[in-house]
Amino acid sequence: MIEKDNKKTIRSWAFFDWANSAYNLVITSTIFPVYYVAITTTKLHGDEVTFFGKTVINTVLSNYALAVAYLLMVVLLPVLSSYADAKGKKKFFMKLFTYIGSFSCMGLFFFKLETLEAGIICFVLAAMGYVGGVMFNNAYLPIIASKDNQDKVSAQGFSYGYIGSVILQLVCFVFVLKPELFGITDQSLPAQISFLLVGIWWFLFAQIPFKALPKDVPNAGYINKGIIKSSFGEFAKVWGQLKQMKFLKTYLIAFFFYSMGVQTIMLAAAGFGAKVLKLESGSLIAVILIIQLVAILGAWLMSILAKKLGNINVLMIVVLIWIGCCIYGYSITNQYQFYALAAIVGLIMGGIQSLSRSTYSKHIPEHTTDTASFFSFYDATEKLAIVIGLFSFAFIEGLTHNMRQSIIALASFFIVGLVSLAFLKKTERNETAKL
């Protein structure tokens, strides 16, 4: 029997967020988007690039590339997670995706306009590695923490992630803003060094949870069965359970719609600041750092509020604030307005991510061994939401050549998510009344 709420195990588990969140900050949010826009914007072709013979807008290409990465993971995760539960290989796949992601980040060290195709492939593989690692890490939350403690433990994980990513970001920040301190004259090299450091950081710190997390236990019913039978047998079993759980079904619908807005804003924010507001790289990185620091407060604050108001009530309040942010974001015209918006986004970003994970985890059957399979539906829902969000964002920008139109469209996703949460609140009351 695995001991729950063991402080050492929880700290080690949280270090996975510490390890991989550097990817999320440096690669998806700050240095890579700025570097990418800079090297793919030329006097001759403007913001258009040639990718495998096709001409496309640079930011549209990067958004589509991420969408493809996430779509592939939506297909893979349910099957791989079912196999991991059946055969007791959660940690194996957690390691596999971590190594794919970290080495792909190291590969971005060689990313230049001349190597655009190879760079985009590494970009896609890094995203897939991140997504897969996070899913299998999430699957350990109900294993290592009791239901009453999961909001707090989830917040601890995200807090570790924000702190760790900020520390590495500051190191990268020095390379980018003060390259002369290291005798660097090549303008591209500081960003490329940052990508290399992210991969190394991710790889090294991930060893902490790999050593401390409990050993996997295979499902006795699938020990002697092959890959296909064990994978799809486990998948069918969990899918059958999930269909009978009205709360989780309704919650995943709500989560799907508001995640389309949250994740797309997080991934597109730096590109918006660089392209529309013409902010310099130093200003953008500083803003994202502020978001990360404020997000630490947001994660803990929402955990505390959830105890007093309930998880669903807090999520509804946060989604309302996100709608306001979309409307405000459409109208901003200068860096100071962008800074103000960033502070609000940071607070609600940390809160909604942490609380979304723990809310789902708390409603998984308490003694199930199929935590990876259950969380595959959660993560597949989130990644499918990102795919649709990014495709929508890129399509609207490609159609209008105006990122502002894409931002205001995101408000509609939040509105549907809010309505779904309201229905979920009714479902929660009905289920409570039956107890």
N, C-alpha and C positions, 0 to 999 in steps of 0.2 A: 504494500500500500504506500503510495507516494504521500509524503508529508506536505500538507498545504500551509501556506502563509509562512514558510521558512524564509527569514529575512535574507540570508545569504543567497539562496536560490533566486529569490525575486530580484536582488541587486544584479546578479549575474545575467538573468533574463533581460533586465532593463539595458544592459550593456550592448545588446544586439541593436537596440534603437540608437545608442551612442555610436555604434560602428557604422551602420548603414545610412543614418540621417545626413551624414556628410555628402553622400551622393545626392540626396534630395535637395540639399541647399546649394551646393556648388554646381552640380551638373544641370539640374532641372530649373533652378530658380535664379541663380546669380551669374557666376563667371562664364559658364558655358553659353547661355543665351546671348549675353553681351558680346562675347568673343565670336560666336557664330554669326550674329548680325553684322559685326565689323568686317569679318573676312569674306562674307558672301555679298557684301554691298560694294559695288565698284562704280567708277565713273562711266565706264562704257555700257554696262548692263543694268545699272541701278540695283534694285533689290531682287532681280531675277537671276537664277542659277540654272545650270544644265546638269541634270541628274539622270545618268544612264540614257542620254540622248534626248530627254524630255526637258522642256523649259518650264520652270515653275517659280513662284514667289518664294523667297528664302524661308520666311516664317511659316508659310503654308506647308512647305516641305517638312520642316521640323515637327510641326503639329501632326501632320499625317503620319510621320515616322513613329512618333510616340503612340498614336492611335493604333497603328499596325501592331506594335509591340504588345500593347495591352489587349488587343483583340486575340492575339495568339495565346496569351496567358488565360484569357477567359475560356478558351477551348481546352487548354491543357490542365488547368488547375483542378477541376472536378475529378478527372481521371487519375491524375498523379496523387492527389490527396486521398482518394479512395484506396489506391494501392498502398500508400504509406500507412494508412490506418490498418489495413488488412495484414500487411507484412511487418508492421512495426518499424517503418523507415522514415518517420517524420524528420529526425535529425539528419539522416542521410541526404534527403532532398533539401533541407535547410542549408546544409553545407554546399551541395552542388550548385544551387542558385547563387549563393554568396560568392563562390569562386568564379562563376560565369560573370557575375556583375562586377566584381572587383578587378578582375583581369581585363575586362572590356574597358573599364575606366582608365586603367593603365595604358591601354591601346590608344585612347584618345590623345595621349601625349604626341602622337604623330599626325593629328588632325590638322590639315591645312586645306585651302581651297582646291589645291591640286589633288588632294586625296579625299575629296568630298564623299564619294561613294563608300569608300572603306570607313571613313569617319562616321557616316550615318549608320552603317551596319554595327559598328561598335556602340554607337548611341542607342540603337535598338536593343542590342544584347544586354547592355548595362541596365536598361529599363526592365527588361524581362528578369534579369537576375535580382533586381531590387524587389519587384513584385512577388516573385516566388519566395524569396527569403522572408519577406514580411508575412506572407500568408502562413507559412509553417511556424514562424515565431508567434503569431497571434494564436495559433492552435494550442500553445502551451499555457495561455492565460487561465482557462478554466481548470487546467491540470494543477497549476502551482498556487492558485489563489481561491479562497472560498468566495461565495457569491457576495457576501457582505463587504468583502475587501477588494472586489474587482475594479470598482470605479477608481479607488485610490491607487491600486497597482498599475492600472492602465495609464493613469496620469503620471505615475512615476516613470514608466517607460518612455512616454512622450517627452517628459521633462529631461531625462537623460539624453534623449535624442537631440533636443534643442540645444542643450548645453554643449554636448560633444561636437555638434556641427558648427556651433559658433566658434569654439576654440580653433578648429581646423580652418574655418573661414577666415579668422583673424590672421592666421599664419599665411594663408593664400593672399589675403589682403595686402600684407607687407610685400610679397613678391610682385603683385600687380601694380601697386602704387609707388613702391620704392625699389624698382629693379636695379637702380644704380648702386644700391648697398651691396649687391651681390655681383657687381660687374657685368650685369646683363644688358646688352644693347639691342638684342633682337626683340621687337615689340610683341611678337607672338609667344615667346618662350615663357614668360611668367604665367600665362593662362595654361599653357601646356604642362608646366610643372605642377600647377594646381590639380589638374586632372590625374596626374601620376600619384600625387600625395593622397588624393581621395581613395584611389584603388588600394594603396598600401595601408592606409588607416582602416578602411573597411575590412580588409583581410586580417589584419593583426588583432583588432579589438573583438572581432567575431569569435576568436578562439576562446574568450572568456565564457560566453554562454555555451559554446560547444562542449566545454569540459564539465560545466556545472549542471546543465539540464538533465533531468532523469532519463534513464535508458528507456527506449521504446519497448512495448510489449505487443507482440503480434496477436492478431485475433485468431483464436484457436480454430474457428470454423474455416479459415482460409489458409492454414499452414501448408497443406499439401496440394493446394490448387495453383494453377498457372496465373500468369500476369493478367490475362484478359478476364478470366472467371473471377479472380479475387477483386480486381478493380471495379468491374461493372456490377458484381454482386454486392460489394460494399456501397457503391454509389446508389444502386436501386434501393437498398435498405434505408439509407439516410434520406434519400429523396421521398420515400414513402412516409417516413417519420415527419419530415418537414411539411409535407402537404396537409398533415393533420394538425399542425401547430398554427392556429389562426394569427396569434400575436406576431410570430416571426415572419410569416408570409406578408402581413400588412406592413411590418417594420421594414422589410427588404424593399418594398415598393417605395416607401417614403425615403429610405436611405438612397435608393437609386436616383431619385429625382434631385434631392438636394446635393448629392455628391457630384452630379453633373455640373452644378454651379461651383461648388467649393473647389474641386480638384482642377477645373479648367482655369479658374481665376488664379490659383496658386502657380499653375504651369505657365500661364500667359502673362503674368504681371510684369516680369522683367522685360519681356519683349515689348510690352505696351509702353513702359517707361522709356526704353531706349529709342523706339521707333516713332512714337507719337509725341511724347513730351521732350524728346532729344536730351534726355538726362545722360550725364557722363557716367562711366563705369564706376567711379568712386562713389558717386551719389547713390547709384542703384544698389551697390553692395552694402553701403551703410544703412539704407532703408530696409533691405532684407534682413540684415543683422538685428535691427530694431524689432522687426516682426518676430524673429525667432525668440528674442529675449522676452517680449511681451507675451508670446505664446506659452512660455513656462508658467506665467501667472494665470493665463487663461485656462490651462489644463487643470491646475489645482483649484482655481475658483469654481469651475463648473462641477468638479468633483464634490466640493463642499455644498454648493447650491443643490445638487442632485439629491443629497441626503435630506434637505429641508423641503424642496419643492417637488421632487420626483424627476426621474430622468427625462420622461417625455415632455413635461412642462418646460424644462430648461432647454431642451432641443428646439421646441417651438419658439421660444424667445430668441434663441441664437439665429434661427433661420429668418425670423423677421428682421433682425439686424443685418443679415446678409442681403436681403432684398433692398434695404436702404442703402447699403454700400454699392450695389449695382447702379442704382439711380444716381447716386452721388458721383460714382466713377465715370459715368457717361459725360458729365459736365465739367470735370476738372481740366484746368488749362495750364497749371504751373506746378513746380516741384513742391511747394509748401502744402498745397492741397493734396498732392500725392503722399506726402509724409503723414498728414493727418489721417488719410484713408488707410495708410499702411499700419498705423498704430491700432486702429479699430479692427482691421482684418487680422492682425496678429493675435489680439485678445480672443476673438471668436474662432480663429483657426485652431488654436491649441485646444479650446474647449470642445468644439464639435468633433474633432478627430478622436480625442480621448474618450469622450462620453459615448460616441457612436460605437466604438469597439466594445466598451464594457457593457453597454445596454444589450447588445447582441449576445455577448458571452454569458450574461446572467440568465438568459432565457434558453440556453442550450440545456438539454437534459443533464441533470447533475452528475450521474454516474456513468455517462456514456464514455466509451473509449474512442469514439469516432470524431474527436475534436477537429482534426484536420479536414475531414469531409464536411463537417458543418461550416467551418470557417472558409472552405473553398467557395461556398455559395455566397458568403459575405464578401469575400475579396473579388470573386467573379462579378458580382453585382456592382461593386465599386469600379472595377476596371472597365466593365461594359459602359458604365455611366461616363467614365473618362473618354472612352472611344467616341461615344455619341457627342459628348460635350466638345471635344477637340475637333471632330469632323464638322460640327455645327459652327464652331468659332472660326475654323479655317475656311469653310465654305462661304460664310457671310463676308469675311474679310476679302476673299478672292472675288466675290460678286460685287462688293461695294468699294473695295480698296480703302476701307475705313474700319479700323479696329473698334472704334466707339460703338458702331452698330452691333458688333459681336458681343460687346460687354452688356449692353442693355437687353439683348436677347436672353442672357443668362438669368435675368430676373424671373422669367417665366418658369424656368426649372425649379427655382426656389419656391415659387408660389404653389406649384403642384405638390412639391415636397411638404409644404406647410399644411395643405389641405389633407394630405395623406396622414400626417402626424395627428391631425384633429380626429380622423377616423380611428387611428390607432389608440388614441386616448379613450374613445368610446369602447373599443375592444378590451382595453385594459380594465376599465370599470366593470364591464360585464363578466370578465374572467374572475375578478376579485370578488364580485357578488356571489359567484358560484361556490367559492371556497368556504 
